Amino acid sequence: MSEENEKKATEENVAEEKTEITNPEESVQDESVVGEVKESAEKESTEPVKESMEPVKEVDVLDEIDESNAEDAEDTENQKRHEIPFLDYHSMSMENLVGELQKLVRNEKVQAIRKHVDSIKDEFNLKFQDFIEQKKEDFVANGGNEIDFKYNSVTKRQFNEVYTDYKEKRNQYYKNLEKNHNENLAYRLELIENLKGLVNVDEDMNTTYKTFKEIQEKWRNAGPVPRAEYNNVWRTYHHHIEIFYDFLHLNRELRDLDFKHNLEEKLKIVERAEALAVEPDLNKAFRELQVLHKIWKEDIGPVGKEHREEVWDRFSGATKVIHERRQEYFKELDKLSEKNLERKNEIIEEIIKLSENVSNNHKGIQKQIKHLEELRDLFFKAGKVPQKDNEKTWSSFKNAVRSFNRNKNAFYKNLKKDQQDNLDKKRALLDIAVSLKDSEDFETATNEMKRIQGEWKKIGHVPRKYSDKLWKDFKNACNHYFDRLHASKNDSYKEELENLDKKEAILTNLKDFKLSGKKENDIKEIQKMLDAWKVIGHVPFKQKNINQKFHKIIDALFGKLNVSPQESELLKYGNKIQKLKEDDNQELAIQKERSFIKKKIEDSKNEIRQLENNLQFFSDDSENNPLVQDVINRVEKHKEALDSWKTKLKKLNILRNNLEKDVEEGSDVPEEE
């Protein structure tokens, strides 16, 4: 799991928690071979042969160092793994993990990145599993069957491609390496056999010693062997080196010269190991300690027995110092892990509270989703926890996140159900409107039309993709009916045709009108045509679009004169004010107009409110969405219309106030006596 990978990474070079270190020179020898050596030596000298070593019964704590050195010995490029930074993969997103894996595979030796790749792979699989489970929950929550769930992840595909590339490179590398390693192993075993044979050669000791040195030189240049054979081969080699030195006691001068040189070299290693006690970079110190053990083991032979224990005790003592420093370091890491555990549990508690208080509106939930993402990031950046708590912590985190998502999905599921019910209701009302729009029974149909219009307003939101079209179809059906109703009530159809002829004549003159370049004069001319148009009554229903054509041309002319749409609307409305002044029942006419404008103001406010509510269903980062832009533009248009209607109402109020003032002034005139 993720926390385990972090610990594995941090403790990559940590020695096992053992307290005693055994001299690798003090290995148990093959008794039969020792016997042969003794027997051979006794034939040439009366001096009794002592055993080359006295076994020391201590616990071997060099397993990790041996294993690491074996890995490095297999291929010197392996050592580069220490130079590659081990990043905090646990806190990375899946996309960043793919990027890091790609960087490693492209730029580093394939044999040096195994632990990095394994850690990245574990973290990626962990996050992808969590991701895909959430997608499956969302799919099921939206009404899908779990068996039908499929998800095509581009990120997963990219990861698989890079990881496959890594495996191919790794397999090819080890395939090429295997043959060479096996040949080197066979060659080293042959050298060991030659070394074994030296104790039975009947020749001058100087010649034998020269052959021994040649074997040592060949051994140093023999090349790497398979990692699994490394330690065993070296133990066997050292075993027979020691046997040869026991045999070499017949020529003490040569042996003592070698012992002296080996002692000098080992003392240098001991001094360097002791100096590492103050190296501030603990990982660097431990890596160098590994190298010193490797040199001790591979490059330097044994020393005299009188120095053997002393020099090894110093080296093992220096090793213990580094080991104890690392143990103390990891105790501090454990304390930090406990603090990380506390922090992660706090984050989990926050997520649980969030899941228990999911908002009951879209905008609120969107904010909570962002907050959840922030908490997720904090969780992954909080650092590793104790290994014993890792599974439990990760499980609690996943369950808390899923609990929130389930409650969130339940809200949207209910919301969709409510909207679907509203959609069904509005479709039923639309069917009624369509069935009545061509009805000839105006008395019955009118009451029913008014009823369904009232019902429509009471019904809530419908799914956004149906909203606009549904409203447009309903409005068109209602308008069609009421336009027919109004047309049927007009007994002066002949007059409407005459009005149509008059308007067509004005429209023709308007099309031919050319601006003079004098703004005030042009506005007056346009105003005259507006006045003439306004005094003309209704036209037949089927030709009523002539009004749209007229106002479209008027608006275009006002646009050329740099008259704003609002100013244009008020200029047009001036004609309406004049008509109200001339009306026989002025007070009633003004009252009707005021009621009409107030209704328009209320309608505009409702439209604005409805559109702004719709905007809440979009997340805050959706401003570039074309649908959002369309809603925003419609809101602005309704606001402009609202301002225009309010200005008209103000003018109308002035007219009414003036009328009331005139009435009051008239009532103050004293009656004639």
C-alpha positions as CSV (number, residue, x, y, z in Angstrom):
1,M,0.0,0.0,0.0
2,S,1.0,3.6,-0.3
3,E,2.4,4.2,3.2
4,E,4.3,1.0,3.0
5,N,6.0,2.2,-0.1
6,E,7.1,5.4,1.6
7,K,8.6,3.5,4.4
8,K,10.3,1.1,2.0
9,A,11.7,4.1,0.1
10,T,13.0,5.9,3.2
11,E,14.5,2.7,4.7
12,E,16.0,1.5,1.5
13,N,19.5,1.1,3.1
14,V,18.6,0.5,6.7
15,A,20.3,-2.4,8.5
16,E,18.2,-4.9,10.4
17,E,17.8,-4.2,14.1
18,K,20.5,-6.5,15.4
19,T,23.2,-5.5,17.8
20,E,26.3,-7.6,17.0
21,I,28.4,-7.8,13.9
22,T,30.4,-10.8,12.9
23,N,33.7,-10.6,11.1
24,P,33.2,-12.0,7.6
25,E,36.7,-13.4,7.8
26,E,35.6,-15.7,10.6
27,S,33.5,-18.0,8.5
28,V,33.2,-21.7,9.4
29,Q,35.6,-23.7,7.2
30,D,35.1,-27.0,5.4
31,E,36.8,-29.4,7.9
32,S,37.8,-31.9,5.3
33,V,39.6,-29.2,3.3
34,V,41.3,-27.9,6.5
35,G,42.4,-31.4,7.2
36,E,44.0,-31.8,3.8
37,V,45.9,-28.5,4.4
38,K,47.1,-29.6,7.7
39,E,48.2,-33.0,6.4
40,S,50.0,-31.4,3.5
41,A,51.7,-28.8,5.7
42,E,52.9,-31.4,8.3
43,K,54.7,-33.3,5.5
44,E,56.9,-30.2,4.9
45,S,57.4,-29.0,8.5
46,T,57.5,-30.3,12.0
47,E,55.8,-27.1,13.3
48,P,52.2,-27.9,14.1
49,V,49.6,-26.0,12.0
50,K,47.1,-23.9,14.0
51,E,43.6,-23.4,12.6
52,S,43.5,-20.2,10.6
53,M,40.6,-18.8,12.6
54,E,38.8,-19.3,15.8
55,P,35.0,-19.1,15.3
56,V,33.3,-16.2,17.1
57,K,29.7,-16.8,18.0
58,E,28.1,-13.5,17.2
59,V,24.9,-12.6,15.4
60,D,25.4,-11.6,11.7
61,V,23.9,-8.3,11.0
62,L,25.4,-7.7,7.6
63,D,22.7,-9.3,5.5
64,E,21.4,-6.0,4.1
65,I,24.9,-4.7,3.3
66,D,25.8,-8.0,1.7
67,E,22.6,-7.9,-0.3
68,S,23.1,-4.3,-1.5
69,N,26.7,-5.0,-2.4
70,A,25.7,-8.1,-4.3
71,E,23.2,-6.0,-6.3
72,D,25.9,-3.4,-7.0
73,A,28.4,-6.0,-7.9
74,E,26.1,-7.5,-10.5
75,D,26.3,-4.2,-12.5
76,T,28.2,-1.1,-11.3
77,E,25.4,1.0,-12.9
78,N,23.1,-0.2,-10.1
79,Q,24.9,2.2,-7.8
80,K,23.2,5.1,-9.6
81,R,20.0,4.3,-7.8
82,H,21.4,6.1,-4.8
83,E,21.8,9.3,-6.9
84,I,18.2,9.2,-8.1
85,P,16.0,11.2,-5.7
86,F,13.2,9.2,-4.2
87,L,10.2,11.6,-4.4
88,D,7.0,11.8,-2.4
89,Y,5.0,9.7,-4.9
90,H,2.2,9.3,-2.4
91,S,1.2,12.9,-2.7
92,M,1.3,13.0,-6.5
93,S,-1.7,12.8,-8.8
94,M,-2.0,10.0,-11.3
95,E,-1.0,12.3,-14.2
96,N,2.2,13.4,-12.3
97,L,3.0,9.7,-11.5
98,V,2.9,8.9,-15.2
99,G,5.2,11.9,-15.9
100,E,7.7,10.8,-13.3
101,L,7.7,7.2,-14.5
102,Q,8.2,8.4,-18.1
103,K,11.1,10.6,-16.9
104,L,12.8,7.7,-15.1
105,V,12.4,5.2,-18.0
106,R,13.8,7.7,-20.6
107,N,16.7,9.2,-18.6
108,E,17.9,6.5,-16.1
109,K,19.5,3.1,-16.3
110,V,16.8,0.5,-16.2
111,Q,18.5,-1.6,-13.6
112,A,18.8,1.4,-11.2
113,I,15.1,2.4,-11.0
114,R,13.4,-0.8,-9.9
115,K,12.4,0.5,-6.4
116,H,11.3,3.8,-7.8
117,V,9.2,2.2,-10.5
118,D,7.7,-0.3,-8.0
119,S,6.7,2.5,-5.7
120,I,5.2,4.6,-8.5
121,K,3.3,1.5,-9.8
122,D,1.8,0.8,-6.3
123,E,0.8,4.4,-5.8
124,F,-0.8,4.7,-9.3
125,N,-2.7,1.5,-8.9
126,L,-4.0,2.6,-5.5
127,K,-5.2,6.0,-6.8
128,F,-6.6,4.5,-10.1
129,Q,-8.6,1.9,-8.1
130,D,-10.1,4.6,-6.0
131,F,-10.8,6.7,-9.0
132,I,-12.5,3.9,-11.0
133,E,-14.6,2.8,-8.0
134,Q,-15.9,6.4,-7.7
135,K,-16.7,6.5,-11.4
136,K,-18.6,3.2,-11.0
137,E,-20.6,4.6,-8.0
138,D,-21.5,7.7,-10.0
139,F,-22.6,5.5,-13.0
140,V,-24.8,3.4,-10.8
141,A,-26.2,6.5,-9.0
142,N,-27.2,7.9,-12.3
143,G,-29.3,4.8,-13.1
144,G,-26.8,2.6,-14.8
145,N,-26.3,-1.2,-14.1
146,E,-23.0,-2.1,-12.6
147,I,-22.5,-4.9,-15.1
148,D,-22.6,-2.3,-18.0
149,F,-20.0,0.0,-16.4
150,K,-17.0,0.8,-18.6
151,Y,-14.5,3.6,-18.4
152,N,-11.8,4.5,-20.8
153,S,-9.0,6.3,-18.9
154,V,-6.4,8.0,-21.1
155,T,-4.1,8.3,-18.0
156,K,-4.3,4.6,-17.3
157,R,-3.5,3.9,-21.0
158,Q,-0.5,6.2,-20.9
159,F,0.8,4.6,-17.7
160,N,0.4,1.1,-19.2
161,E,2.4,2.1,-22.3
162,V,5.3,3.6,-20.2
163,Y,5.3,0.6,-17.8
164,T,5.4,-1.8,-20.7
165,D,8.3,0.0,-22.2
166,Y,10.1,-0.3,-18.8
167,K,9.5,-4.0,-18.6
168,E,10.7,-4.6,-22.2
169,K,13.9,-2.6,-21.5
170,R,14.4,-4.4,-18.2
171,N,13.8,-7.9,-19.7
172,Q,16.2,-7.2,-22.5
173,Y,18.8,-5.9,-20.2
174,Y,18.8,-8.9,-17.9
175,K,18.6,-11.2,-20.9
176,N,21.8,-9.8,-22.3
177,L,23.4,-9.7,-18.8
178,E,22.6,-13.3,-17.9
179,K,25.0,-15.0,-20.4
180,N,27.9,-12.8,-19.3
181,H,27.2,-13.4,-15.6
182,N,27.2,-17.1,-16.0
183,E,30.5,-17.1,-17.9
184,N,32.1,-15.0,-15.2
185,L,30.7,-17.3,-12.5
186,A,32.2,-20.3,-14.3
187,Y,35.6,-18.5,-14.6
188,R,35.6,-17.5,-10.9
189,L,34.8,-21.1,-9.8
190,E,37.7,-22.2,-12.0
191,L,40.0,-19.7,-10.3
192,I,38.8,-21.1,-6.9
193,E,39.7,-24.6,-8.1
194,N,43.1,-23.3,-9.1
195,L,43.5,-21.7,-5.7
196,K,42.6,-24.9,-4.0
197,G,45.2,-26.7,-6.0
198,L,48.0,-24.5,-4.8
199,V,48.3,-26.2,-1.4
200,N,49.0,-29.6,-3.1
201,V,51.6,-28.3,-5.6
202,D,55.1,-29.7,-5.1
203,E,57.2,-26.7,-6.2
204,D,59.2,-23.8,-4.9
205,M,57.1,-21.6,-2.5
206,N,58.1,-18.4,-4.3
207,T,56.7,-19.8,-7.5
208,T,53.5,-20.9,-5.8
209,Y,53.2,-17.5,-4.2
210,K,53.6,-15.8,-7.5
211,T,50.9,-18.1,-9.0
212,F,48.7,-17.1,-6.0
213,K,49.1,-13.4,-6.7
214,E,48.3,-14.0,-10.4
215,I,45.1,-15.8,-9.3
216,Q,44.2,-12.8,-7.1
217,E,44.7,-10.4,-10.0
218,K,42.6,-12.5,-12.3
219,W,39.9,-12.7,-9.6
220,R,39.8,-8.9,-9.3
221,N,39.2,-8.5,-13.1
222,A,36.9,-11.5,-13.5
223,G,33.7,-9.4,-13.9
224,P,30.3,-9.6,-12.2
225,V,28.4,-12.7,-11.3
226,P,24.7,-13.3,-10.7
227,R,23.5,-11.5,-7.5
228,A,22.2,-14.8,-6.0
229,E,25.7,-16.3,-6.3
230,Y,27.7,-13.3,-5.2
231,N,28.0,-13.8,-1.4
232,N,28.5,-17.6,-1.7
233,V,31.3,-17.2,-4.3
234,W,33.1,-14.6,-2.2
235,R,32.8,-16.7,0.9
236,T,34.2,-19.7,-0.8
237,Y,37.1,-17.6,-2.3
238,H,38.0,-16.1,1.1
239,H,37.8,-19.5,2.6
240,H,40.5,-20.9,0.3
241,I,42.5,-17.7,0.6
242,E,42.7,-18.3,4.3
243,I,43.6,-21.9,3.7
244,F,46.4,-20.8,1.4
245,Y,47.7,-18.4,4.1
246,D,47.7,-21.2,6.6
247,F,49.7,-23.3,4.1
248,L,52.0,-20.3,3.5
249,H,53.2,-20.4,7.0
250,L,56.1,-22.4,5.6
251,N,57.3,-19.1,4.1
252,R,56.6,-16.5,6.8
253,E,58.3,-13.7,5.0
254,L,55.9,-13.7,2.1
255,R,52.9,-14.2,4.4
256,D,53.9,-11.5,6.8
257,L,54.5,-9.1,4.0
258,D,50.9,-9.7,2.8
259,F,49.5,-9.5,6.3
260,K,51.3,-6.2,6.8
261,H,49.9,-4.7,3.6
262,N,46.4,-6.0,4.3
263,L,46.5,-4.6,7.9
264,E,47.5,-1.1,6.6
265,E,44.7,-1.1,4.1
266,K,42.1,-2.3,6.6
267,L,43.2,0.3,9.1
268,K,42.6,3.0,6.5
269,I,39.1,1.6,6.0
270,V,38.6,1.6,9.8
271,E,39.7,5.2,10.1
272,R,37.3,6.2,7.3
273,A,34.5,4.3,8.9
274,E,35.1,6.0,12.2
275,A,35.1,9.4,10.5
276,L,31.7,8.7,9.2
277,A,30.3,9.0,12.7
278,V,30.2,12.8,12.3
279,E,28.9,12.8,8.7
280,P,25.7,14.9,8.8
281,D,24.1,13.1,5.8
282,L,23.1,9.8,7.4
283,N,22.2,8.1,4.1
284,K,25.4,9.2,2.5
285,A,27.3,7.8,5.5
286,F,25.6,4.5,5.3
287,R,26.2,4.2,1.5
288,E,29.9,4.9,2.0
289,L,29.9,2.3,4.8
290,Q,28.5,-0.2,2.3
291,V,31.4,0.6,0.0
292,L,33.9,0.2,2.8
293,H,32.5,-3.3,3.6
294,K,32.7,-4.1,-0.1
295,I,36.4,-3.1,-0.3
296,W,37.1,-5.0,3.0
297,K,35.4,-8.1,1.5
298,E,36.6,-8.0,-2.1
299,D,39.9,-6.2,-2.3
300,I,41.7,-6.9,0.9
301,G,42.9,-10.2,2.2
302,P,43.3,-11.4,5.8
303,V,45.6,-10.0,8.4
304,G,47.6,-11.7,11.1
305,K,45.6,-13.4,13.8
306,E,47.2,-11.2,16.5
307,H,45.6,-8.1,14.8
308,R,42.5,-9.8,13.4
309,E,40.1,-9.4,16.3
310,E,41.3,-5.8,17.2
311,V,41.0,-4.4,13.7
312,W,37.6,-6.1,13.2
313,D,36.3,-4.8,16.5
314,R,37.2,-1.3,15.5
315,F,35.5,-1.7,12.1
316,S,32.4,-3.3,13.6
317,G,32.3,-0.7,16.3
318,A,32.2,2.1,13.6
319,T,29.5,0.2,11.8
320,K,27.5,0.0,15.0
321,V,27.8,3.7,15.5
322,I,26.2,4.4,12.1
323,H,23.6,1.7,12.7
324,E,22.6,3.2,16.1
325,R,22.4,6.7,14.6
326,R,20.1,5.4,12.0
327,Q,18.0,3.6,14.6
328,E,17.6,6.9,16.4
329,Y,16.8,8.7,13.2
330,F,14.0,6.2,12.5
331,K,12.7,6.6,16.0
332,E,12.3,10.3,15.2
333,L,10.6,9.3,11.9
334,D,8.2,7.1,13.9
335,K,7.3,10.1,16.1
336,L,6.7,12.1,12.9
337,S,4.6,9.3,11.5
338,E,2.4,9.4,14.7
339,K,1.9,13.1,14.2
340,N,1.0,12.5,10.5
341,L,-1.5,9.9,11.7
342,E,-3.1,12.4,14.0
343,R,-3.3,14.9,11.1
344,K,-4.7,12.4,8.7
345,N,-7.4,11.3,11.2
346,E,-8.3,15.0,11.6
347,I,-8.7,15.3,7.9
348,I,-10.9,12.2,7.8
349,E,-13.1,13.6,10.5
350,E,-13.5,16.8,8.4
351,I,-14.6,14.7,5.4
352,I,-17.0,12.7,7.6
353,K,-18.6,16.0,8.8
354,L,-18.8,17.1,5.2
355,S,-20.5,13.9,4.2
356,E,-23.0,14.2,7.0
357,N,-24.0,17.8,6.0
358,V,-24.3,17.7,2.3
359,S,-25.9,20.9,0.9
360,N,-29.4,20.8,-0.4
361,N,-28.7,23.0,-3.5
362,H,-26.4,22.7,-6.5
363,K,-24.2,25.7,-5.8
364,G,-23.6,24.6,-2.2
365,I,-22.6,21.1,-3.3
366,Q,-20.2,22.5,-5.9
367,K,-18.4,24.4,-3.1
368,Q,-18.3,21.3,-0.9
369,I,-16.8,19.3,-3.8
370,K,-14.0,21.8,-4.1
371,H,-13.5,21.7,-0.3
372,L,-13.3,17.9,-0.5
373,E,-10.7,18.1,-3.2
374,E,-8.6,20.4,-0.9
375,L,-9.0,17.9,1.9
376,R,-7.9,15.0,-0.4
377,D,-4.7,17.0,-1.3
378,L,-4.0,17.7,2.3
379,F,-4.4,14.0,3.1
380,F,-1.9,12.9,0.5
381,K,0.6,15.6,1.5
382,A,0.4,14.8,5.2
383,G,3.2,12.2,5.0
384,K,3.5,8.6,6.0
385,V,1.8,7.0,9.0
386,P,3.0,4.0,11.1
387,Q,2.8,0.9,9.0
388,K,0.5,-0.8,11.5
389,D,-2.0,2.0,11.0
390,N,-1.6,2.3,7.2
391,E,-4.4,0.0,6.0
392,K,-6.9,1.3,8.6
393,T,-6.1,4.9,7.8
394,W,-6.5,4.4,4.1
395,S,-9.7,2.5,4.5
396,S,-11.2,5.2,6.7
397,F,-10.2,7.8,4.2
398,K,-11.8,6.0,1.3
399,N,-15.0,5.3,3.2
400,A,-15.4,8.9,4.3
401,V,-14.9,10.1,0.7
402,R,-17.3,7.6,-0.7
403,S,-19.9,8.5,2.0
404,F,-19.8,12.1,0.8
405,N,-20.1,11.0,-2.8
406,R,-23.0,8.7,-2.1
407,N,-24.9,11.5,-0.4
408,K,-24.0,14.0,-3.1
409,N,-25.3,11.5,-5.8
410,A,-28.5,10.9,-3.8
411,F,-29.2,14.6,-3.9
412,Y,-28.7,14.8,-7.6
413,K,-30.7,11.7,-8.1
414,N,-33.6,13.1,-6.2
415,L,-33.2,16.5,-8.0
416,K,-33.3,14.7,-11.4
417,K,-36.4,12.8,-10.3
418,D,-38.1,16.0,-9.3
419,Q,-37.1,17.7,-12.5
420,Q,-38.4,14.7,-14.5
421,D,-41.7,14.9,-12.7
422,N,-41.9,18.6,-13.5
423,L,-41.0,17.8,-17.1
424,D,-43.9,15.3,-17.3
425,K,-46.3,17.9,-15.8
426,K,-45.3,20.6,-18.3
427,R,-45.5,18.3,-21.2
428,A,-49.0,17.4,-20.2
429,L,-49.9,21.1,-20.1
430,L,-48.3,21.6,-23.5
431,D,-50.4,18.9,-24.9
432,I,-53.5,20.7,-23.6
433,A,-52.4,24.0,-25.0
434,V,-51.7,22.4,-28.4
435,S,-55.1,20.7,-28.4
436,L,-56.9,24.0,-27.7
437,K,-54.9,26.5,-29.8
438,D,-57.3,26.0,-32.8
439,S,-60.5,25.5,-30.8
440,E,-63.7,27.4,-31.9
441,D,-65.3,27.1,-28.5
442,F,-63.7,30.3,-27.2
443,E,-65.7,30.5,-24.0
444,T,-64.6,27.1,-22.7
445,A,-61.1,27.1,-24.2
446,T,-60.2,30.6,-22.8
447,N,-60.9,29.5,-19.2
448,E,-58.9,26.4,-19.7
449,M,-56.0,28.3,-21.3
450,K,-55.8,30.7,-18.4
451,R,-55.9,27.8,-16.0
452,I,-53.0,25.9,-17.6
453,Q,-51.0,29.1,-17.8
454,G,-51.4,29.5,-14.0
455,E,-50.5,25.9,-13.4
456,W,-47.3,26.3,-15.6
457,K,-46.0,29.1,-13.3
458,K,-46.4,26.9,-10.2
459,I,-44.3,24.0,-11.6
460,G,-40.6,24.1,-10.7
461,H,-37.4,23.5,-12.9
462,V,-37.1,20.9,-15.6
463,P,-33.9,19.5,-17.0
464,R,-32.0,22.2,-18.7
465,K,-31.8,20.6,-22.1
466,Y,-35.6,20.6,-22.4
467,S,-36.4,23.9,-20.7
468,D,-36.1,26.5,-23.5
469,K,-37.8,24.4,-26.2
470,L,-40.6,23.4,-23.9
471,W,-41.3,27.0,-22.9
472,K,-41.2,28.2,-26.5
473,D,-43.7,25.6,-27.7
474,F,-46.0,26.3,-24.8
475,K,-45.9,30.1,-25.4
476,N,-46.4,29.8,-29.1
477,A,-49.5,27.6,-28.6
478,C,-50.9,30.1,-26.1
479,N,-50.1,33.1,-28.3
480,H,-51.6,31.4,-31.3
481,Y,-54.9,30.8,-29.4
482,F,-55.2,34.3,-27.9
483,D,-54.3,36.0,-31.2
484,R,-57.2,34.0,-32.8
485,L,-59.4,35.0,-29.9
486,H,-58.6,38.7,-30.4
487,A,-59.1,38.4,-34.1
488,S,-62.5,36.8,-33.7
489,K,-63.6,39.7,-31.5
490,N,-62.8,42.3,-34.1
491,D,-65.9,43.0,-36.0
492,S,-64.2,45.5,-38.2
493,Y,-62.1,43.2,-40.2
494,K,-62.6,45.4,-43.2
495,E,-61.1,48.3,-41.2
496,E,-58.1,46.1,-40.3
497,L,-57.5,45.6,-44.0
498,E,-57.6,49.4,-44.6
499,N,-55.2,49.8,-41.7
500,L,-52.9,47.3,-43.3
501,D,-52.9,49.3,-46.6
502,K,-52.1,52.5,-44.6
503,K,-49.2,50.8,-42.8
504,E,-47.8,49.3,-45.9
505,A,-47.8,52.8,-47.5
506,I,-45.9,54.2,-44.5
507,L,-43.6,51.2,-44.5
508,T,-42.8,51.9,-48.2
509,N,-42.0,55.6,-47.4
510,L,-39.9,54.5,-44.5
511,K,-37.8,52.2,-46.7
512,D,-37.2,55.0,-49.2
513,F,-36.3,57.5,-46.4
514,K,-32.7,58.9,-46.6
515,L,-31.0,60.5,-43.7
516,S,-30.1,64.1,-44.3
517,G,-27.1,64.2,-41.9
518,K,-28.8,66.5,-39.5
519,K,-29.7,64.5,-36.5
520,E,-32.5,66.6,-35.0
521,N,-34.3,67.0,-38.4
522,D,-34.0,63.3,-39.1
523,I,-35.4,62.4,-35.6
524,K,-38.3,64.7,-36.2
525,E,-39.1,63.1,-39.6
526,I,-38.8,59.6,-38.1
527,Q,-41.1,60.8,-35.2
528,K,-43.7,61.9,-37.7
529,M,-43.8,58.4,-39.3
530,L,-44.0,56.9,-35.8
531,D,-46.9,59.2,-35.0
532,A,-48.6,58.3,-38.2
533,W,-48.0,54.6,-37.6
534,K,-49.4,54.7,-34.0
535,V,-52.7,56.3,-34.9
536,I,-53.4,53.4,-37.3
537,G,-55.4,50.6,-35.7
538,H,-55.0,46.8,-35.8
539,V,-54.2,44.9,-38.9
540,P,-55.3,41.3,-39.6
541,F,-53.7,38.7,-37.4
542,K,-51.8,37.0,-40.2
543,Q,-50.2,40.3,-41.3
544,K,-49.3,41.5,-37.8
545,N,-45.6,40.9,-38.5
546,I,-45.7,44.2,-40.4
547,N,-45.2,45.9,-37.1
548,Q,-41.9,44.0,-36.5
549,K,-40.7,45.1,-40.0
550,F,-41.6,48.7,-39.3
551,H,-39.8,48.8,-35.9
552,K,-36.8,46.9,-37.2
553,I,-36.3,49.7,-39.8
554,I,-37.0,52.4,-37.2
555,D,-34.4,50.8,-34.9
556,A,-31.9,50.6,-37.7
557,L,-32.3,54.3,-38.5
558,F,-32.0,55.3,-34.8
559,G,-28.8,53.2,-34.7
560,K,-27.3,55.1,-37.6
561,L,-28.2,58.3,-35.6
562,N,-26.4,56.9,-32.5
563,V,-29.6,56.8,-30.5
564,S,-29.4,54.1,-27.9
565,P,-32.0,51.3,-27.8
566,Q,-33.5,52.7,-24.5
567,E,-33.7,56.2,-25.9
568,S,-35.3,54.8,-29.1
569,E,-37.9,52.9,-27.0
570,L,-38.8,56.1,-25.1
571,L,-39.1,58.1,-28.3
572,K,-41.6,55.5,-29.5
573,Y,-43.4,55.6,-26.2
574,G,-43.9,59.4,-26.5
575,N,-46.6,58.6,-29.1
576,K,-48.4,56.4,-26.6
577,I,-48.3,59.2,-24.0
578,Q,-49.8,61.6,-26.5
579,K,-52.6,59.1,-27.4
580,L,-53.4,58.7,-23.7
581,K,-53.7,62.5,-23.3
582,E,-56.2,62.6,-26.2
583,D,-58.3,59.7,-25.0
584,D,-61.9,60.6,-24.0
585,N,-61.6,58.5,-20.8
586,Q,-58.1,59.6,-19.9
587,E,-58.1,58.3,-16.4
588,L,-59.2,54.8,-17.3
589,A,-56.8,54.6,-20.2
590,I,-53.9,55.6,-18.0
591,Q,-54.9,53.1,-15.4
592,K,-55.0,50.3,-18.0
593,E,-51.6,51.3,-19.3
594,R,-50.1,51.4,-15.8
595,S,-51.4,47.9,-15.1
596,F,-50.0,46.7,-18.4
597,I,-46.5,48.2,-17.6
598,K,-46.5,46.9,-14.0
599,K,-47.2,43.5,-15.3
600,K,-44.3,43.8,-17.8
601,I,-42.0,44.9,-15.0
602,E,-43.0,41.9,-12.9
603,D,-42.6,39.6,-15.9
604,S,-39.1,41.0,-16.5
605,K,-38.1,40.5,-12.8
606,N,-39.4,36.9,-12.9
607,E,-37.5,36.2,-16.0
608,I,-34.3,37.6,-14.5
609,R,-34.8,35.7,-11.3
610,Q,-35.4,32.5,-13.2
611,L,-32.3,32.9,-15.3
612,E,-30.1,33.8,-12.4
613,N,-31.4,30.7,-10.5
614,N,-30.4,28.6,-13.6
615,L,-26.9,30.0,-13.4
616,Q,-26.6,28.4,-9.9
617,F,-26.6,25.0,-11.6
618,F,-23.3,25.8,-13.2
619,S,-20.0,25.5,-11.4
620,D,-18.0,28.7,-10.7
621,D,-15.4,27.8,-13.3
622,S,-17.9,27.4,-16.2
623,E,-18.1,31.1,-17.3
624,N,-16.6,30.2,-20.7
625,N,-19.3,27.6,-21.4
626,P,-21.5,28.8,-24.3
627,L,-24.7,27.9,-22.4
628,V,-23.6,30.0,-19.5
629,Q,-22.8,32.9,-21.8
630,D,-26.2,32.7,-23.5
631,V,-28.0,32.8,-20.1
632,I,-25.9,35.8,-19.0
633,N,-26.7,37.6,-22.2
634,R,-30.4,37.0,-21.8
635,V,-30.2,38.3,-18.2
636,E,-28.6,41.5,-19.5
637,K,-31.3,42.0,-22.1
638,H,-34.1,41.5,-19.6
639,K,-32.4,44.0,-17.3
640,E,-32.3,46.6,-20.1
641,A,-36.0,45.9,-20.8
642,L,-36.7,46.3,-17.1
643,D,-35.0,49.7,-17.0
644,S,-37.0,50.7,-20.1
645,W,-40.4,49.7,-18.6
646,K,-39.5,51.5,-15.3
647,T,-38.8,54.7,-17.3
648,K,-42.1,54.3,-19.1
649,L,-43.9,53.9,-15.8
650,K,-42.3,57.0,-14.5
651,K,-43.5,59.0,-17.5
652,L,-46.9,57.6,-17.1
653,N,-47.0,58.5,-13.4
654,I,-46.0,62.1,-14.3
655,L,-49.0,62.1,-16.7
656,R,-51.4,60.8,-14.1
657,N,-50.1,63.2,-11.4
658,N,-50.6,66.1,-13.8
659,L,-54.1,64.9,-14.5
660,E,-54.9,64.7,-10.8
661,K,-53.4,68.1,-10.2
662,D,-55.6,69.6,-12.9
663,V,-58.6,68.0,-11.3
664,E,-57.7,69.4,-7.9
665,E,-57.1,72.9,-9.2
666,G,-60.5,72.7,-10.9
667,S,-62.2,71.8,-7.7
668,D,-60.8,74.9,-5.9
669,V,-62.6,77.3,-8.2
670,P,-65.5,78.9,-6.2
671,E,-69.0,78.3,-7.4
672,E,-70.8,81.2,-9.0
673,E,-73.4,82.8,-6.8
